[in-house]
Amino acid sequence: MRFSTSSNPAWLYLATIVSLVPFASSERLIESQSLNPCQANSSFTATLFNVIFTPDNNSLAFNILGVSSISGYVTAEIEFIAYGYTAVKETLNPCTSNLEGLCPMNTGQINIQSNIDIPSSVVKDLPSIAYGVPDLDGLVKVYIKNNVTGVSEACVEAQLSNGQTVDQKGVGWTTAVIAGLALLASAVTSGLGHSNTAAHVAANALSLFGFFQAQAIIGMTAVPLPPIVASWTQNFQWSLGIIRVDFLESVCTWYQRATGGTPSTLLSTLNTESVQVQKRSLEAGRRIMRAAHALSKRVDNTPATATAAKVVIVSGIKRVGFRAKIETTNIFLTGLIFFMIFVFLTAVCVMLFKGFCEIAVKAGWFKGDKFEDFRTGWKIVLKGILFRLVLIGYPQICILCLWELTQRDSAAEVVLALFFFVSMSIALAWASLKVFRIAKRSVTMHKNPAYILYSDPSALNKWGFLYVQFRATAYYSIMPILGYILIKALFIAFAQNSGITQAIALVVIEAGFLIGVSILRPWMDKKTNAFNISIAAINFINAILLLVFTSVFNQPGIVTGVMGVVFFVYNAAFALVLLLMVLVATCYAIFSKNPDTRYQPMRDDRGSFIKSQTNLNTELDALGVTARGDMAQKGFYGRDLDDDEDSYSSGSGKIGHDAAGVPLPPSSANSNRNPNMREPPRSPIDPNMQYFPSDGTPRHGAPMYKNDNSSSRPGADMPLMGRQRDQSPYRPNTAGGYRQQNNISPWQRGAGYDR
């Protein structure tokens, strides 16, 4: 039975209502609970300001407690600005509006409690978007002018809210849990031997994590963001370690004091400091000026006593910390501590899982071959996992450590910033160069980078986090990606005083990255390439809108406001699609008996090299292991092909032997011979081994060697064994004819050398 959207639209209406539930409100309203001066030497300040406008009954209720140095009769000019559009502009006479305390105004304390009816003609001019869209970008300004001189003696402004926001803890927790489950699923499936599934899930999880970090980086720029954009990007600050925990903030404050620093007290002095979160404004220049020198008078019950109320504007990384209720001087340590906790807990979980596996095997809870590769080489696996965590946390460490160099909260924190940034950069650079050298050696010896990269389990588990998500011939792709991360971090950390500089830099960087990945398409298959290119395209569009938010094009305010809503809509939709894709892949990897059937084999033929010594199920597997040189007596992690000194592939060992003196298979033993000097190939299989019939009766004729040009692989160092059609118990009947017509090694053909 199929559903018809034309005849049964009820389900569509229901879905729409459910989607709007988080932002639904029983009554439409616009409110404000803060009042800030908007001109230098403003003669009126408020210590209490609560205003609520309900359009359903056209009433405006307010409760204001403030101090004034204005005396005489005045008029109030009110402007209501929504998304850059001046919707209402009215002039009120306090004497005709029954505003007690303002007719006339007197110096000293003023207490105003009233309820005003707003004309319907004014209410209908307010755009309906002001009530329905979360994180209202609304502003009301009040100019108090002297009736005699007409000069503005005071100006106050209030940021408006409709009680709805997209900054929800549930969004952050949901995204974090799905990304974590994907990484966990990739690790489990890899331990179970489903390498193809593990590679795909891990690649998508890393890309999803990178997308979350890119969203958070947008929020860390010094650009005046529309409120809905600032709230949306705040949902992803957890990916950069910006998470508030009460006791952790106390620890950070204590550490800073103990090391000679002076902790900030911005959050604890909100009663004397008016803090404005930097937002899009029509008068950005005047806001910056006020941040430097605007002071307003706050007077208590006696006019002779006055205290200064300072206005502080937070932007960029400080804005993110303020919204997360983290003191400015604690932002760096908070991110650093969470990264270290994440790494430590992961290492502990790996060791606990190793102990659980050993106990489970001894207790007979599952078979002895379960997670055998992990149990045999768990230390190498742990090293690879820690390296992967370093790669995930590299954007976070780069931004926070480099930014700390400009803040210098304390000498010890500067040392920590330098240590973590330099050590992690060197570790990733060294690992990338290691992969590059291994791949180049593999190409030199075997005409295929995938041979050593995937045939050696030690190299795969230790360095595989840098190249498994790419195709074999694009093993170097991690290098430009690390450079891309570092350059972005430099501009975010060092250009906090210039939002325009950051926006222009991000446009150039994201454009270059999008062009590069679209041309090279370095990931393992078409779907993974499409997944990552789509993320790069969204990041580029975000950078363009970020440049628009700087008002560098002098566009009308309503254009900027609408672009903020558009930014939220398409990023939320795209994030939902990515989350669903990763969640489906994760569930399939966990609950499917054979998840590898969901994915096509890789063209670089990596699957034929990943076969481990502990997973020999057929005679063909045993033949492949022997042909690759994986000696059973050396164990799963016995040979480290990526080691420069101990590896036979380094060329430092004897010809025909590995570093331990064990004879190598013909493919390696003959690799240093002159390719023009050929001899009949020798079988790599010992006739006394159990792979051959044990009854002593020959089942096939003696092997016959064909012409070298038709039976050997050109450019390879291990010729194939030619047989009669009925002579090979392992090969299809058409193998010989196929090799004659397609005279290219499957290792070369799969790796892209046939193009």
Summary of the structure (lengths in Angstrom):
residues: 755
radius of gyration: 34.0
end to end distance: 48.1
largest distance: 121.9
contacts: 2369
relative contact order: 0.09
helix: 52%
strand: 13%
